[in-house]
């Protein structure tokens, strides 16, 4: 219920992702690219041929208290996604290119790396994001991707520029306005925003089972979600087959049938 393709910062195209899903013998899979539905329609159609259930979703980037907050925007069908969402995402893609150009320039000015922005664009024609810049830096320096993020282009690092200043509450409003449901993604990763403060916003649910985080952290969030009758999701946040760094592999998220079936029941109403 949480994975990425070449339409954001994933390594696989839609058909390759579908093949991985078939290998895992899954009955439900959801593509959640960052700020993009570019691969959703094909993804859902290809899975339907295999009898695998899916729904359109994108991982919307927002900002709160000087920290990126990600929202999983689920929709019941591709056709139900309101035009205003596509208009916003179109503008967001343009701003991503501008951001990556500025970050590339930053790294060249600060460290004299001689990075070629055109090379990055040519390799990643669907979208641009930090992992794509990190790959180019790794080629130039030989540094591990994790170190590049921790020291140079991660949040608050010298080469970092926020991807958006779109407020979290405005993101939730846009999702609701365009017929979707707003799920707080990976609540365990935020450092400048407390979980309870975030849940005071109008979220419809929370990604309780996020496999890159320790299982012991799930209990508190699950208890809150059940008490407030929120939608419960989970996922591996899959990006690539090897060198996952901080993500996991398809099918590794621990989430019981009970919550998956409740989610499907809600989406099918």
Residue pairs with C-beta under 8 A, 6 or more apart in sequence:
1 28
1 29
1 30
1 32
1 207
1 233
1 234
1 235
1 253
1 255
1 260
1 263
2 30
2 32
2 59
2 72
2 185
2 207
2 210
2 233
2 234
2 235
2 236
2 237
2 238
2 253
3 10
3 17
3 29
3 30
3 31
3 32
3 235
3 236
3 237
3 238
3 239
3 250
4 10
4 31
4 32
4 33
4 34
4 59
4 237
4 238
4 239
5 12
5 13
5 14
5 17
5 31
5 33
5 39
5 43
6 12
6 13
6 39
6 124
6 126
7 33
7 36
7 38
7 39
7 126
7 127
8 33
8 34
8 35
8 36
8 59
8 126
8 127
8 129
9 34
9 127
9 129
9 130
9 131
9 132
9 239
10 17
10 33
10 238
10 239
10 240
11 239
11 240
11 241
12 20
12 240
12 241
13 39
14 31
14 39
14 42
14 43
14 46
15 46
17 31
17 43
17 250
18 43
18 46
18 47
18 50
20 241
20 250
21 29
21 47
21 50
21 52
21 250
22 50
22 52
24 250
24 251
26 52
26 250
26 251
27 51
27 52
27 53
28 52
28 53
28 54
28 260
28 264
29 47
29 52
29 53
29 54
29 250
30 54
30 55
30 57
30 74
30 235
31 39
31 40
31 43
31 54
31 56
31 57
32 57
32 58
32 59
32 72
32 185
32 235
33 39
33 40
33 58
33 59
33 127
34 58
34 59
34 61
34 70
34 127
34 129
35 58
35 59
35 60
35 61
35 89
35 92
35 93
35 96
35 127
36 58
36 89
36 93
36 126
36 127
37 56
37 58
37 78
37 81
37 86
37 89
38 126
38 127
40 56
40 57
40 58
40 78
41 56
41 78
43 54
44 54
44 55
44 56
44 78
47 53
47 54
48 54
53 264
55 74
55 75
55 76
55 77
55 267
56 74
56 75
56 77
56 78
56 81
57 72
57 73
57 74
57 75
58 72
58 73
58 89
59 70
59 71
59 72
59 73
59 185
60 70
60 71
60 72
60 73
60 171
60 174
60 175
61 68
61 70
61 92
61 163
61 164
61 166
62 68
62 69
62 70
62 71
62 164
62 166
62 167
62 168
62 170
62 171
63 69
63 162
63 164
63 165
63 166
63 167
63 168
64 167
64 168
64 169
64 193
64 198
65 192
65 193
66 192
67 155
67 190
67 191
67 192
67 193
68 155
68 162
68 163
68 164
69 168
69 171
69 184
69 190
69 193
69 198
70 185
70 186
71 168
71 171
71 172
71 175
71 182
71 183
71 184
71 185
71 203
72 182
72 183
72 184
72 185
72 207
72 233
73 85
73 175
73 180
73 181
73 182
73 183
74 180
74 181
74 183
74 267
75 81
75 178
75 179
75 180
75 181
76 179
76 267
76 268
80 179
81 178
81 179
81 180
82 177
82 178
82 179
82 180
83 178
84 174
84 177
84 178
85 174
85 175
85 178
85 180
88 174
92 164
93 127
95 163
95 164
96 127
96 128
96 129
96 163
97 121
97 128
99 128
99 161
99 162
99 163
100 117
100 120
100 128
100 129
100 132
100 133
101 117
102 161
103 130
103 133
103 153
103 159
103 160
103 161
104 115
104 117
104 120
104 133
104 136
105 117
106 158
106 159
106 161
107 113
107 115
107 133
107 137
107 152
107 153
107 159
108 114
108 115
110 158
110 159
111 152
113 137
113 140
113 141
114 140
115 133
115 136
115 137
115 140
116 136
119 136
120 128
120 132
120 133
120 136
121 128
123 132
123 135
124 132
129 163
130 149
130 153
131 145
131 239
133 153
134 145
134 148
134 149
134 153
135 145
137 143
137 148
137 152
137 153
138 144
138 145
138 148
141 148
145 243
145 245
146 245
146 246
149 157
150 157
151 157
152 158
152 159
153 159
153 160
154 160
168 198
168 201
169 201
169 202
171 182
172 182
172 201
172 202
172 203
173 202
175 181
175 182
176 182
176 202
181 204
181 205
181 231
182 202
182 203
182 204
182 205
183 203
183 204
183 205
183 206
183 207
183 231
183 233
184 198
184 199
184 203
184 205
184 206
184 207
185 207
185 210
186 207
186 210
186 212
186 213
186 237
187 195
187 198
187 206
187 207
187 208
187 210
187 221
188 210
188 213
188 217
188 221
189 213
190 198
195 220
195 221
195 224
196 224
199 206
199 224
199 228
203 230
204 230
204 231
205 225
205 230
205 231
205 232
205 233
206 221
206 224
206 225
206 230
206 231
206 232
206 233
207 233
207 234
207 235
208 218
208 221
208 222
208 225
208 232
208 233
208 234
208 255
208 259
209 218
209 232
209 233
209 234
209 235
209 253
209 254
209 255
209 259
210 234
210 235
210 237
210 253
211 234
211 235
211 236
211 237
211 248
211 252
211 253
211 254
212 236
212 237
212 246
212 247
212 248
215 254
222 232
224 230
225 231
225 232
226 232
231 262
231 263
231 266
232 255
232 259
232 262
232 263
233 255
233 259
233 263
234 253
234 254
234 255
234 259
235 253
236 247
236 248
236 249
236 250
236 251
236 252
236 253
237 247
237 248
238 244
238 247
238 248
238 249
238 250
239 247
240 247
241 249
